[in-house]
Amino acid sequence: MGADSTDETKEIAMAFWYDVEKNEVVESHRDGLTHGNLMGPYDTADAARNALKTAAERTAKWDKEDEEWNDR
């Protein structure tokens, strides 16, 4: 393995995820993070904690942009 894979591992080890099923923030280096109920990765635990709010805000923004696009 090259130096790039080591750098990727370091990035993954410091990432945070929001587990939708368990409603908790987890760090990516923990075991058992292979299921599909994760949102992320996020740079901070706080950002992961706000994953659902961030997703809702982004969806609302995209919905508005779609509506504006369709009104052309």
Secondary structure, DSSP 8 states (H G I E B T S, - for coil): --HHHHHHHHHHHT-EEEETTTTEEEETTSS---SS-EEEEESSHHHHHTHHHHHHHHHHHHHHHHHHHHT-
